[in-house]
Amino acid sequence: MKKIVAASIVMAILSACATPNATVSKDAQMSKDWSNDRLYSEARNALNSGNYSHANALYGVLRARQPDGRYTEQSLLDSAYAHYKNEEMSQALALLSRFERNYPASVDMDYALYLKGLIFFAEDQSFLRKLASQDWSDRDPEANRRAFRVFEQLVNRFPQSKYAEDSRRRMAQLVDALGGHEIAIARYYAKRHAYVAANNRAQRVLQQYQNTRYVEEALAIMIFSYEKMGNTQLADDTRRVLQQNFANSPYLAKSWQPDDIPWWRWWK
């Protein structure tokens, strides 16, 4: 009886050891007689056909064979892209970090930065942002800042890159989002009668995001909060600035007021 129990334990241990490597060895066994050229070609075909998991498996086999081979540099970028398309952002970023460390002078560094920026750009996939559709002020501001810094690095280092123009466009969109985030917080504070905090956030829009579409509303919130705090002089001064810069502003005819809004869009 003891022998039977012992044999069962051994079999269970052997089974447990074998199981984790099953899926990895499947790709390795399938491609064991392939040349590295064919292995890379098959991985590219899988990538181009949208079979990203299979592509990554083959690229992994290729890099295991040749950690510093002729295809390693490109395979890191291809694998990072495949992980990005599979929404496996942490794996994609890890591969891009490895690429940047190992190939700092690569001719494809602009693409590596562009892909990294896209990953941060797509990072915030929260329930509320989906629910709110396309309002960029809902995005995580830290994700926006990370994406902006990467795109800025690309534009500064590679101003003539084919990815530079789209990076500049995304940077402008991200700045707008950051300005929108400040306005969202200003609205929140104003609605909760925290007028000093609302005014400070509105001022930050004027100081840091003066080229965004939120400047007009920021001025209006400042007027509203100054009036609530009893500072009529500053309210009048700010109203003159609003009139000079936005002569047709609706806030000149009717003062800005916190709206009654559904709970999931209180910042609108």
ZAMIRO-232612 format. One record per residue: residue in one letter; x, y, z of N, C-alpha, C, O in turn. Coordinates in steps of 0.001 Angstrom, whole numbers, plus 500000, padded with zeros to 6 digits. Each point is the difference from the previous one (the first is absolute). Example, Ala and Ser with C-alpha at 12.3 -4.5 7.8 and 13.67 -1.06 7.14 Angstrom:
ZAMIRO-232612
A513190494310507800499110501190500000500900501200500000501036499981500665;S498614501069498615500820501190500060499230501090500730500509501108500169;
end
This chain:
ZAMIRO-232612
M500832498797500000499168501203500000500861501245500000499728500964499285;K501356498999501560500907501149500065500654500241498656500197501145499595;K500145497756499700500638500142498690499063500661499009500417500822499183;I498288498804500899499017500588499080499863501489500261499970500797499063;V499945499585502220499890501415500360501226500765499535499886501083499427;A501277498355500820501245500665499605500063500178498494500410501053499513;A499186497918499744500011500092498538499039501074499516500292500715499041;S498558499400501622499011501010499623500553501406500217499806500898499182;I500888499265501944500594501312500299501036500367498950500030501135499522;V500816497914500119501036500245498982499369500383498684500447500942499346;M498502498328500249499328500296498743499378501398500021500045500723499005;A499374499648502141499382501326500119501047501095499876499774501019499347;I501389498759501293501079500990499919500500500141498577500206501112499515;L499991497756499811500470500029498612498994500697499106500375500765499111;S498343498972501124498943500631499204499998501505500217499862500771499050;A500292499649502211499995501431500312501186500700499373499884501131499528;C501257498199500466501194500607499399499860500134498502500510500948499403;A498801498108499989499903500010498533498971500981499498500162500564498918;T498785499654501842498880500799499510500369501413499599499596500402498909;P501154500418501889500264501382499635500733500166498693499841501023499333;N500959497999500279500793500130498781499303499473498761500562500037498905;A498211499469501261499335499329498879499786500932498836500327499657498864;T499123501531501396499695500910498897501268500574499383500061500226498791;V500967500014502053501263500523499476500669498975499106500448500328498901;S499624498412501571500688498967499238499272499681498696500615499528499044;K498081500729500917499259499737498769500544500834498843500222499482498906;D499991501800501338500560500858498946501453499652499720500447500024498853;A500291499648502215501401499640499814500132498700499201500862499882499129;Q498280499154501176500056498722499295499568500157498545500592499403499101;M498379501400500679499515500205498642501078500624499109500094499698498810;S500715501176501792500973500758499203501436499518500188500938500677499577;K499245498162501051501360499577500347500881499756498785501219500143500086;D498185499491498782500792499748498794500029501205499062500582499927498918;W498800501173501485499985501187499153501319500757500140500628500012501060;S499755500595497876501127500925500087499534501269500702498799500240500124;N502141500566500330499627501267500628499304500927499014499124500775500383;D501261499147498361499339500815498980498527499621499877499126500865499937;R500616497840500029498612499563499884499213500342501266498845500422499931;L501791499392501219499333500291501260499582501469500060498885500322500413;Y502012500555499174499670501430499991498892500293498987499093500789500264;S500997498561498572498989500207498965498624499538500472499003500679499753;E500933498187500914498722499490500509499442500923501085498794500239500067;A502087500267500766499550500922501048499429501274499381498967500502500445;R501705500020498527499508501201499317498656499740499329499107500848500031;N500757497988499369498724499659499361498871499958501030498897500488499753;A501398498924501399498995499951501068499653501412500478498836500313500253;L502180500525499865499768501388500424499129500735498985499029500663500366;N501322499215498376499269500711498946498570499513499834499131500747499549;S500626497999500816498651499450499882499165500241501255498841499590500067;G501750501076500928499266500312501219499998498905501038499276500090500991;N501526498866498802500095498917500983501122500356500980501084499418499955;Y498642501540500925501050500612500806500587499057501046501203500046500257;S497986499116500341500504499069501002500971499002499375501056499707500560;H498571499778498277500882499050499313501281500689499557501084499427500109;A498800501780499398501187500753499597500950500170501175501205499794499859;N498264500578501296500849500187501168500676498708500429501158500004500419;A498114498890499473500590498712500363501185499681499096501043499552500476;L498801500675498230501096499720499064501169500958500190501159499593499919;Y498539501679500334501090500945500269500757499602501267501217500164500081;G498053499310500907500661499541501217500938498845499741501100499948500550;V498467499123498613500865498876499632501240500506499271501109499527500246;L498697501430498863501115500551499227501017500675500910501204499798499842;R498318501010501118500942500684500902500678499017500946501135500231500417;A498184498669499930500630498980500838501142499320499255501023499653500590;R498789500162498115501061499408499185501174500952499839501159499596500098;Q498530501679499651501022500994499705499745501259500835499389500949499510;P501069499069501737499764501172500840500545501294499397499466501080500253;D501582498809498960500592501184499362500142499790498495500948500490499387;G498125498796500032500083499695498581499551501148499112499638501071500487;R500389498699498225499704501056499031498546500437500033499671501106499570;Y499454498029500939498574500339500031499540500523501369498847500404500151;T502033499588500827499582500336501366499462501421500095498955500234500606;E501753500704498800499593501405500082498585500209499464499159500608500661;Q500588498875498120498684500185499404498938499191500724498852500433500106;S501522498395500392499009499158500676499498500662501284498846499806500382;L501998500964500280499561500703501199498918501015499661499001500107500710;L501196500634498211498996500973499580498719499311499540498897500431500338;D501260498493498887498824499283499511499194499402501161498771500065500017;S501948499354500948499323499406501152499301501072500834498888499792500486;A501770501354499674499382501093500758498705500445499321498993500246500664;Y501047499855498008498793500390499264498903498953500158498833500346500183;A501534498370499747499010498931500140499356500035501387498788499820500126;H502012500409500908499445500113501349499081501220500103498952499945500643;Y501450501147498721499168501215499989498645499713499361498964500408500525;K501043498892498342498751499676499319499155499028500821498773500001499897;N501875499180500909499286499066500874499606500641501327499480499327500890;E500773501991499241499722500757501225500757499436501194499491499982501122;E501715499563498626500900499524501055501094501059500169501141499820499574;M498472501282501056500833501197499987501287499844500805501047500494499581;S498898498838501549501211499863500823501062499180499278501187500318500072;Q498387498618499226500969499203499238500598500809498862501196499907499721;A497972500882499628500499500838498904501019501006500510501042500193499373;L498679500446501748500925500986500554501308499357500439501067500598499854;A498858498197500680501220499302500424500907499728498803501216500170500089;L498197499410498799500797499730498797500591501289499431501134500005499520;L498103501083500530500519501278499500501123500520500880500953500596499498;S498951499189501792501090500394500904501267499210499686501102500548499998;R498728498168499739501145499166499622500601500483498685501220500048499846;F497925500305499218500472500521498713500807501280500201501083500145499433;E498397500782501371500690501277500222501348499794500687500963500701499690;R499114498350501237501265499715500690501025499383499059501168500389500001;N498393498659499206500935499222499182500344500646498675501061499731499436;Y498052501123500056500227500579498671499760501514500029499133500492499277;P501608500248501533499752501450500139500231500797498721499451501090499838;A501361498370499250500289500714498750499227499437498815500337500284498850;S498642498932501414499253499359498922499332501027499088499548501052500451;V500402498626498276499308500875499040498490499952500211499267500834499470;D500276498198501298498572499863500267499602500559501367498907499722500491;M501983501066500123499685500530501318498783500927499963499239500066500965;D500577500650497921498826500872499920498709499185500048499022500408500626;Y500986498432498704498816499136500048499791499448501401498865499917500470;A502223499703500207499886499471501359499363501040500924499142499666500817;L501274501578499053499411501064500815498544500239499628499155500220500867;Y500562499733497840498619500200499546499085498925500562498909500298500486;L501535498451499447499192498899500527499827500134501508498920499735500528;K502125500670500157499915500212501446498979501090500322499207499871500932;G500830501208498274499017501059500188498582499517499768499087500366500741;L500722498813498232498661499453499729499492499144501155498810500007500315;I502098499263500307499597499149501126499511500853501158498954499718500584;F501802501331499752499546500897501065498734500744499589499122500257500823;F500796500080497906498843500720499474498719499192500191498932500555500259;A501194498124499608498839499103500099499859499394501389499179499108500214;E501624501378500731500084499328501301498717500054500804499629499012500634;D499681502128499353498818500159500847498774499425499294499468500606499070;Q500100498248501371498831499345499413498911499817501054499316498976500017;S500523502015500862499093499857501131498541499922499563499635500452498914;F499545498970501945498571499872499743499355501373499776499195500176499085;L501167500785501758499364501310499890500338500684498688499146500673499423;R502115499168500080500353500653498740499215499384498847499561500707499093;K500263497972500947499194499360498966498553500477500079499365500270498980;L500130499829502238498631500441500193499815501428499499498955500343499447;A502065500484500750499918501412499629500388500251498556500030501149499560;S500263497809499705500334500108498588501315500730499801501024499577500536;Q498971501524498695501245500580499531500457501229500787500791500781499470;D498757499429501756500439501157500761501389499746500558500177499179500901;W500802501525498563501387499759500367500346500481501394501004499569500566;S498190501313500000500288500448501361499854498864501004500493500101501123;D498831498816498483499794498859500886501246499133500134500089499191500923;R500864500964498180501163499120499994500880500208501229500030501082500588;D500676497869499781500971500058501080501092501004499636500699499792499009;P499476501305501765500988501008499611501427499486500010500825500469499216;E499490498570501658501368499486500029500307499210498730501112500075499477;A497919499177500031500184499307498722500216501015498880500828499784499115;N498435501310500922500168501055499000501408500585500051500632500205498964;R499852500061502244501329500598500144501089499062499498500940500434499334;R498935498292500981500994499034499525500009499944498473501060500018499374;A497754499914500040499913499963498537500586501271499397500736499942499015;F498939501197501571500510501274499477501522500029500037500636500399499024;R499949499182502086501466500029500126500676499135498949501031500382499446;V498390498451500276500605499102499007499890500594498600500974500003499248;F497839500502500397499838500619498678500898501228499864500553500257498930;E499588500495502152500879501172499971501446499590499764500721500650499242;Q499697498277501406501354499485499800500219499605498546501046500293499421;L497965499040499991500091499608498593500158501222499102500883500038499143;V498260500958501055500016501201499149501319500760500148500540500514499020;N499972499555502204501249500730500219501205499265499425500904500624499444;R499111498067500686501149499225499512499928499714498510501024499938499320;F497766499890500179499832499616498597498950500892499338498930499520499627;P501365501767500225498986500934499456499567499672498577498915500399499578;Q501923498876499673499665499660498620499427498591499862499763499532498887;S500021499809502214499469498636499958498606499984499384499241500963500112;K500441497928499238498656499860499432498941499890501094498805500112499725;Y501635499668501519499057499922501118499856501344500723499178500128500907;A501611500867498698500022501272500726498680500764499869499492500537500985;E499961499510497817498776500771499791498848499457500837499283500764500645;D500540497928499345498923499420500797500277500170501486499072500163500793;S502203499800499586500354500211501406499632501407500439499498500194501107;R500747500787498037499631501387500336498483500134500140499507500699500886;R499772498633498241498540500054500081499516499398501311499104500547500644;R501477498343499747499597499359501242500421500831501214499295500032501009;M501841500631498892500428500879501089498982501116500228499660500315501141;A499857500279497769498994501063500122498732499451500641499376500667500825;Q500250498130498797498808499371500573500191499724501489499068500140500793;L502147499469499575500287499706501397500020501272500853499526500001501136;V501023501074498308499976501279500722498556500434500230499649500464501085;D499525499384497900498583500324500139499363499146501093499177500485500777;A501207498256499277499451499107501022500425500432501397499203499957500937;L502056500461499203500482500441501305499283501276500440499653500155501171;G500127500758497877499225501195500315498584499644500405499449500578500938;G499960498467498351498655499548500321499921499363501374498997500127500702;H502081499182499676500018499386501324499972501071501085499302499850501003;E501458501235498799499991501087500982498618500655500087499525500321501090;I499841499870497760498648500577500004499016499067500705499117500451500731;A501044498257499043499106499036500657500100500114501511498994499935500705;I502224500235499786500186500129501453499443501337500485499389500071501066;A500825500992498147499450501316500371498484499930500102499422500553500935;R499917498774498115498540499847500056499570499244501252499028500349500670;Y501730498610499614499692499175501178500041500839501278499082499951500819;Y501995500818499336500134500831501199498916501078500058499439500269501062;A500272500344497786498984501052499978498643499447500410499258500645500741;K500423498174498782498707499405500335499895499670501481498905499960500562;R502244499804500066500007499665501418500362501191500878500355499841501168;H499549501373498245500179501256500734501424500187500523500215500768500938;A500747498550498475501419500203500354500563501024499017500727499646499072;Y498933501613501138500226501031498992501484500358499826500437500296498888;V500327499678502195501436500278499881500673498924499145500796500311499114;A498879498428501157500583498895499236499561500065498537500802499762499097;A497924500561500671499503500117498618500735501108499263500369499835498837;N499847501292501830500696501124499384501446499650499688500515500365498943;N500134498937501962501396499603499777500134499084498787500921500146499197;R498153498914500682500041499081498853499733500741498695500636499723498983;A498428501214501047499718500788498796501207500844499613500316500126498817;Q500357500449502169501204500777499717501091499126499384500753500453499138;R499328498311501302501013499097499453499777499773498502500959499849499244;V497788500128500335499712499878498565500594501188499240500605499825498942;L499224501369501596500534501194499342501529499997499975500612500470499041;Q499991499004502003501451500019500118500678498917499169501046500239499395;Q498357498569500576500681498859499397499370499507498704500660499331499206;Y498080500991500575499292499458498842499248501104499262498837499844499625;Q501860501275500177499353501186499424499653499848498527499266500824499454;N501242498147499899499679499789498587498917498936499798499793499521498885;T499531500120502182498945498996499878498628500670499956499873501205500218;R499113497995499498498628500500499871499333500276501341498827500371500044;Y501915499450501055499396500147501325500250501358500637499548500245501119;V501156500634498200500342501296500581498737500828500284499879500603501066;E499198499422497991498777500780500173499242499569501255499595500833500810;E500224497880499336499278499522501179500804500230501274499426500278501053;A501894499608498859500826500255501180499796501420500511499881500220501205;L500079500746497871499744501390500397498616500129500642499832500705500996;A499194498616498431498639500065500536499924499403501405499298500528500863;I501416498383499367500018499397501333500688500920500996499590500091501158;M501454500589498392500667500960500878499049501132500405499959500393501166;I499283500125497873499017501051500314498988499482501016499707500656500999;F499766498153498723499011499381500892500563499848501409499337500359500973;S501874499114499142500572499739501329500363501298500717499828500097501215;Y500671500903498057500284501293500636498720500617500567499993500530501111;E498938499395498119498724500551500475499505499269501240499492500621500934;K500656498071499073499572499218501156500839500326501234499520499921501130;M501743500447498633500874500357501119499868501467500393500632500448500957;G498536500313498297499775501395500321501063500945499489500068501148500438;N500775498386498632501075500846499464499535500583498664500356499498498934;T498844501567501140499417500563498779501041500651499091499836500009498780;Q501226500532501800501027500651499178500670498992499064500120500245498800;L500312498633501749500629498971499168499001499384499029500364499640498880;A498391500238501538498974499477499096499828500928498808499911499536498863;D500041501785501385499849500971498907501229500010499102499878500090498778;D501303499818501822501238499982499205500029498774499079500371500101498830;T499237498757501704499999498767499208498934500055498917500206499490498899;R498661501124501404498945500141498993500490500849498821499658499718498851;R501135501314501425500545500811498916500950499181499122500008500141498777;V500776499018501854500896499123499230499187499056499122500340499772498839;L498588499684501719499121499116499228499416500741498804499953499460498894;Q499603501768501324499375500775498919501006500360498911499668499990498815;Q501543500323501584501032500361499030500394498818499120500293500171498816;N499714498654501753500476498823499273498873499159499400500217499271499032;F498587500825501536498866499205499518498764500906499991499111499882500844;A500865501021498179498942501025499964498605499403499896499036500615500454;N500835498208498962498686499372499829499751498879501003499131499154499789;S501614500842501276499859498920500978498606499992500619499491501053500385;P499893497788499716498679499915500653500086500327501485498989500329500620;Y502211499585499958500158500285501416499931501491500305499918500390501165;L500116500447497801499828501434500218498525500346500183499647500913500747;A499500498337498554498555500232500111499414499279501212499065500491500633;K501489498351499681499511499209501125501196499409500731500836499327499398;S499238500926501885501140499533500791500105498477499977499002499284499925;W502236500251500143500250498559500080499373499456501280500110500617501060;Q499241498245498843499390499348501152500283498500499939499980499407498922;P500280499984502221500110498526499994498675499396499557498936500390500481;D501138498665498606498775499393499467499587498799500829500810499383500692;D497919500307499220499524498741500561500198498927498945499384500027498934;I501476499042501381500432499028499004499897498604500583500128499832501213;P499642499157497949500000498619500500501273499701500778501049500574499708;W498876498543501269501119499734500897501267499599499263501106500323500432;W498725498949498421501211499520499320500652501081499149501070499786499430;R498281501384500483500606501078499222499977501288500818499745501077499462;W500518498810501821499940501190500840501011501054499593499826501180500304;W501245498399499002501045500981499631499676500726498709500793500832499561;K498071498886499815499638500697498762499100501183500303499589500713499085;
end
